[in-house]
């Protein structure tokens, strides 16, 4: 097999893996902080976000916030104090 054919074969074999090497970076220098739906709507998609829960919070609230505003293609951290995740605006029309 000629060197040109080998190179083409290697290139074609590596092409499907090219998507695996793509790394999406999240700006670590900025943080959108919100406590209400109105404040959340000011965040930009792809931005690191922090939902700060109020004092009297039920256990479902952090999960509801994550369901509405978090991009599940990135890690999501939550507890009764709030949620930290990468913000998405894809489900804003579902927030009532």
Residue pairs with C-beta under 8 A, 6 or more apart in sequence:
1 9
24 73
24 74
26 46
26 47
26 48
26 74
26 86
27 47
27 48
28 48
30 47
30 48
31 47
31 48
31 49
31 50
32 42
32 43
32 44
32 47
32 48
32 49
32 50
32 87
33 39
33 49
33 50
33 52
34 40
34 42
34 43
34 49
34 50
34 51
34 52
35 51
35 52
35 53
35 54
37 95
40 49
40 51
40 65
40 68
40 69
40 87
40 95
41 89
41 92
43 49
43 69
43 87
43 89
44 87
44 89
45 71
45 87
45 88
45 89
45 90
46 71
46 86
46 87
46 88
47 86
47 87
48 84
48 85
48 86
48 87
49 69
49 70
49 83
49 84
49 85
49 86
49 87
50 82
50 83
50 84
51 62
51 65
51 69
51 82
51 83
51 84
52 81
52 82
53 61
53 62
53 80
53 81
53 82
57 80
59 80
62 78
62 79
62 80
62 82
62 83
63 78
65 78
65 82
65 83
66 76
66 78
66 83
66 85
67 91
68 91
68 92
68 94
68 95
69 83
69 85
69 87
69 88
69 91
69 95
70 76
70 83
70 85
70 86
70 87
70 88
71 85
71 86
71 87
71 88
71 90
73 86
74 85
74 86
75 85
76 83
76 84
76 85
77 83
77 84
77 85
78 84
78 85
